[in-house]
């Protein structure tokens, strides 16, 4: 089985993300807030925050799975600027159906402040 996201995802490596805790239906992923990951104002870039949330969702949804879970849709709310690193994201399964899974992902800055909320919907495929 394993976890395809944690073991093989190239964006995860490129952005220096690490899996702090991963179990079926839950993942906590951390990443540094390097200058390369900031916008022109010096805060965490929205794409950086979204990427972290997406990796956390993928890691949680694919942990121990015998097939892949792929994203159907994702919505994100940016609540405050991410000014202090490292950033962390916690993905939690809200509803797990036969094929459709819903996750809430919360993204925090280095002070523990909630900076973004994401709802992610995934589809469990037969591919693997």
C-alpha positions as CSV (number, residue, x, y, z in Angstrom):
1,X,0.0,0.0,0.0
2,X,2.1,3.0,1.2
3,X,1.4,6.6,0.5
4,X,2.1,7.8,-3.1
5,X,1.9,11.5,-2.1
6,X,4.4,11.2,0.8
7,X,6.7,8.8,-1.0
8,X,6.8,10.3,-4.6
9,X,5.3,13.8,-4.8
10,X,7.9,16.1,-6.4
11,X,6.3,19.4,-5.5
12,X,6.4,18.2,-1.8
13,X,10.2,17.7,-2.2
14,X,10.7,20.9,-4.1
15,X,8.9,23.0,-1.5
16,X,10.7,21.2,1.3
17,X,7.5,19.8,2.9
18,X,7.7,17.1,5.5
19,X,5.1,14.8,6.8
20,X,4.8,15.1,10.6
21,X,1.9,12.8,11.0
22,X,0.0,10.7,8.5
23,X,-2.7,8.2,9.1
24,X,-5.9,7.2,7.2
25,X,-8.1,10.3,7.1
26,X,-5.6,12.6,8.7
27,X,-2.3,14.3,7.8
28,X,-0.2,17.1,9.2
29,X,2.4,18.5,6.8
30,X,4.9,21.3,7.6
31,X,7.0,23.5,5.3
32,X,9.5,26.3,5.8
33,X,8.5,29.9,4.8
34,X,11.4,30.7,2.6
35,X,11.7,33.9,0.6
36,X,11.0,31.9,-2.6
37,X,7.6,31.0,-1.1
38,X,6.5,34.6,-0.4
39,X,4.7,37.1,-2.5
40,X,5.9,40.7,-3.3
41,X,4.6,41.9,0.1
42,X,6.7,39.5,2.0
43,X,3.9,37.2,3.1
44,X,3.2,33.5,2.2
45,X,2.1,33.4,-1.4
46,X,-1.4,32.2,-1.9
47,X,-0.1,29.5,-4.2
48,X,2.3,28.3,-1.5
49,X,-0.6,28.0,1.0
50,X,-2.8,26.2,-1.5
51,X,0.0,23.8,-2.4
52,X,0.6,22.9,1.2
53,X,-3.2,22.4,1.8
54,X,-3.4,20.2,-1.3
55,X,-0.5,18.0,-0.3
56,X,-2.0,17.6,3.2
57,X,-5.3,16.5,1.7
58,X,-3.6,14.1,-0.7
59,X,-1.5,12.6,2.0
60,X,-4.5,12.0,4.3
61,X,-6.7,10.7,1.5
62,X,-4.1,8.3,0.2
63,X,-2.7,6.9,3.4
64,X,-3.2,3.1,3.5
65,X,-5.5,3.3,0.4
66,X,-5.5,0.4,-2.1
67,X,-6.4,2.9,-4.8
68,X,-5.8,6.5,-5.6
69,X,-7.8,9.5,-4.4
70,X,-7.8,12.3,-6.8
71,X,-9.1,15.9,-6.4
72,X,-12.6,16.7,-7.7
73,X,-12.7,20.2,-6.3
74,X,-11.1,22.5,-3.8
75,X,-12.1,25.8,-2.3
76,X,-9.9,28.0,-0.1
77,X,-10.4,31.0,2.2
78,X,-7.4,33.1,3.0
79,X,-8.0,34.4,6.5
80,X,-4.9,36.3,7.3
81,X,-1.4,36.7,5.9
82,X,1.2,34.1,6.7
83,X,4.0,36.2,8.0
84,X,5.9,33.7,10.2
85,X,7.1,30.3,9.3
86,X,7.1,27.4,9.3
87,X,3.7,26.8,7.9
88,X,1.7,23.7,8.7
89,X,-1.5,22.1,7.3
90,X,-3.8,19.6,9.0
91,X,-6.2,17.6,6.8
92,X,-9.1,15.8,8.4
93,X,-11.7,13.5,6.8
94,X,-15.2,15.0,7.2
95,X,-17.1,12.4,5.2
96,X,-15.9,9.2,3.6
97,X,-18.2,7.7,1.1
98,X,-17.7,4.7,-1.3
99,X,-16.2,7.0,-3.9
100,X,-16.5,10.6,-2.8
101,X,-14.4,11.9,0.2
102,X,-14.6,15.3,1.8
103,X,-11.8,16.9,3.8
104,X,-11.3,20.0,5.8
105,X,-7.7,21.4,5.7
106,X,-6.6,24.1,8.1
107,X,-3.3,26.0,7.4
108,X,-1.4,27.6,10.3
109,X,1.6,30.0,10.5
110,X,4.5,29.5,12.8
111,X,2.7,31.2,15.6
112,X,-0.2,28.8,15.4
113,X,-2.5,31.4,13.8
114,X,-5.1,30.0,11.4
115,X,-4.3,31.6,8.0
116,X,-6.4,29.6,5.6
117,X,-9.2,27.0,5.5
118,X,-9.8,24.6,2.6
119,X,-12.6,22.2,1.7
120,X,-11.3,19.5,-0.6
121,X,-13.4,16.8,-2.3
122,X,-11.8,13.7,-3.7
123,X,-12.8,10.8,-5.8
124,X,-11.5,7.3,-5.0
125,X,-10.4,5.6,-8.2
126,X,-9.6,2.0,-9.1
127,X,-6.2,2.9,-10.4
128,X,-3.1,1.8,-8.6
